[in-house]
Each structure stands twice: as structure tokens, then as C-alpha cells.
Amino acid sequence: MSSTSPSSTSPQPPDDGVPRPPEVVRRLALLWDPPQPSGRGRRARLTLDDVIGAGTAIADAEGLEGLSMRKVAGRLGVGAMSLYTYVPGRTELLDLMIDRAFAELALPPAAATWRDGLAAYARAHWELFQRHPWILQTNMWRLPLTPSVLDAQECGLRTLVDTGLAERQVVEIVGLLDAFVRGLARSTVAESAEKDASGQSNDEYWTSMSSFWVDHFDPQRYPTMLRIWDAGGFDAEATPFEASLERLLDSVGMAIDRARATSQPGDSSLR
């Protein structure tokens, strides 16, 4: 019998006090250090990319409620147990799907001005959520720590970090922009689903509700609403993404102007 115990030959986690639950270690390793094909023996029938692609196709068509390891296996024409050779479970598969989706983002170059860069960053995410609305069904406050997700976050922060804003302001503004894009995207996705289910467009729906304004609306109770209505203030598109984005960027510009007014003159890092 060998005198070497299994514990002495297995890699040991560093003694730095950082918690490393086994499921977290496994989850992160699949994203950042995935196993490579050995190149020996018979070629595998599937690849990890095949599994991610099948999961994404199902989620695009049915949402996350339709995503299961069984359905992914069925789409690939294999038994469900075969998938566990490539990915431990649904949670890890979803991480990989999100990473692949975020890799599609057309992120702005580092040389872009803050306004052009932030606008491009917002539009890229808007378009991503239209292509893959299932992402919005996840907890966006707990996005997985994948390479592509962090690339996107790095890009968003980079657009503002040298504008004169304090670092905390940079984080707050990018977070506000993310929340704006996600919120409007969710409403757009919901409207599209409602239209598909009812066969009625947004304009058609509100036309069908026209009698409310005659039979029930009280102008004395809602004078501000009436004033804005009469002035055409509600004459906007159902999803005014571009107009709202411009107003938000204007506000960011004012915050940057205030920050620059209090900074040292001649600071060449501000752009």
C-alpha cells in the first residue's frame, strides 16, 4: 500500500481565507478553465458548444420555463445522461448560455467619446435582449461571473472612468443605464407577447379602450394629465428607446460638467 494519502496528492485550495464552496469552484472552472478535448480515442459525438447552442435555441423559442436538460438532450438526439459529460446541470448550462449571448455584444471601442461609447453600450444591450429575451428572466443582479459578462461591464465602466466623475458615480450611472435598458426591454418583450397572444397591437388595444376617456375620466381629478395630453405630451411611440436614451445621456452630461467644474483645470485625462 502506498504511504501517500489521497489528500496529499490532490490539489489543495490556497490558505487565504477565501470561501470556495465546491459547487462554486466547479461552476467558475467551467467558465474560465473549461476542460479541453483529449484528442485521444473516438471523436465525441457532441461538443460543449453543441450543448450551449441547443440550450440557447430552446430558450429563444420557449423562454427559460422551457429549458431543461431533457429537452436539450432531445434536441441533440441523445440521452439526457449524455449531457452531464459536458455540463454538470441546468445552472451551469445557463451560465454558459449567458456567456455566449453576451459575447454577441457589439461593444464600443476604447477610443470612443463617453457619449458615443455609452450610447453604443446601451444599444448593444437593447439589441441583445430583443434577440434573447430569456436573459431578462434571470436575476440580473446575480449575473454569472463569465468572461463575456465581465467584458461588457468593463466596457461600460471604461466609457465614464476618465470623465471627471467619481468612481462611485461611474458605477451608479452605469447601473442606472443598465436598469433603464433592461426595464424598457422587459416592457417591449411583454408587449410583443401580449400582441402575439391577443392578435391586437398596442395602438389597437388603446383604441378599444377609448370609451374610458368619455365615460370615466375626470379632468378635475387629473388636471395635470389633461394639460399634458392637450399639449401632445403623451404623443410618443410605444417603446421610445432612442428618445429616452438621449434624455438619460443629457443627464449624464450635466453630471460630468459639474464634476469637471470642480476638478483641476488642464486635466488632460478628461474626455
C-alpha positions, 0 to 999 in steps of 0.5 A, a space after each residue: 500500500 502506498 504511504 501517500 494519502 489521497 489528500 496529499 496528492 490532490 490539489 489543495 485550495 490556497 490558505 487565504 481565507 477565501 470561501 470556495 464552496 465546491 459547487 462554486 469552484 466547479 461552476 467558475 472552472 467551467 467558465 474560465 478553465 473549461 476542460 479541453 478535448 483529449 484528442 485521444 480515442 473516438 471523436 465525441 459525438 457532441 461538443 460543449 458548444 453543441 450543448 450551449 447552442 441547443 440550450 440557447 435555441 430552446 430558450 429563444 423559442 420557449 423562454 427559460 420555463 422551457 429549458 431543461 436538460 431533457 429537452 436539450 438532450 432531445 434536441 441533440 438526439 441523445 440521452 439526457 445522461 449524455 449531457 452531464 459529460 459536458 455540463 454538470 446541470 441546468 445552472 451551469 448550462 445557463 451560465 454558459 448560455 449567458 456567456 455566449 449571448 453576451 459575447 454577441 455584444 457589439 461593444 464600443 471601442 476604447 477610443 470612443 467619446 463617453 457619449 458615443 461609447 455609452 450610447 453604443 453600450 446601451 444599444 448593444 444591450 437593447 439589441 441583445 435582449 430583443 434577440 434573447 429575451 430569456 436573459 431578462 428572466 434571470 436575476 440580473 443582479 446575480 449575473 454569472 461571473 463569465 468572461 463575456 459578462 465581465 467584458 461588457 461591464 468593463 466596457 461600460 465602466 471604461 466609457 465614464 472612468 476618465 470623465 471627471 466623475 467619481 468612481 462611485 458615480 461611474 458605477 451608479 450611472 452605469 447601473 442606472 443605464 443598465 436598469 433603464 435598458 433592461 426595464 424598457 426591454 422587459 416592457 417591449 418583450 411583454 408587449 410583443 407577447 401580449 400582441 402575439 397572444 391577443 392578435 391586437 397591437 398596442 395602438 389597437 388595444 388603446 383604441 378599444 379602450 377609448 370609451 374610458 376617456 368619455 365615460 370615466 375620466 375626470 379632468 378635475 381629478 387629473 388636471 395635470 394629465 389633461 394639460 399634458 395630453 392637450 399639449 401632445 405630451 403623451 404623443 410618443 411611440 410605444 417603446 421610445 428607446 432612442 428618445 429616452 436614451 438621449 434624455 438619460 445621456 443629457 443627464 449624464 452630461 450635466 453630471 460630468 460638467 459639474 464634476 469637471 467644474 470642480 476638478 483641476 483645470 488642464 486635466 488632460 485625462 478628461 474626455 
